[in-house]
Amino acid sequence: MEHKTTNVDEILEERATSYGGYGAGVECRAKILAALNEKHIETQGTDLPEGLRIIFGDVVLKLMRIASDPNHQDSYIDLAGYAKIIKEYTVDENNVNS
């Protein structure tokens, strides 16, 4: 992805305009990840494994970006990539108790 500028402040401002403020996004992601962890505890009896929490964090971020800008096609490609990574991590590598 090309950036119109290399100035970090300007890039952060562009992101905030496109996706909202970072702080509000962190709070939203934390709430969603906590809900996912609670579901895992309910069904599996344990917290989500660390690796899966990290991958889910990436997925939640992409979903939030899609919600903010559904026309940004690259986010859908990223989301498909994360789905493949989750499958490999959980099923192919047998890293998660089921």
Summary of the structure (lengths in Angstrom):
residues: 98
radius of gyration: 15.7
end to end distance: 37.4
largest distance: 47.7
contacts: 230
relative contact order: 0.11
helix: 76%
strand: 0%
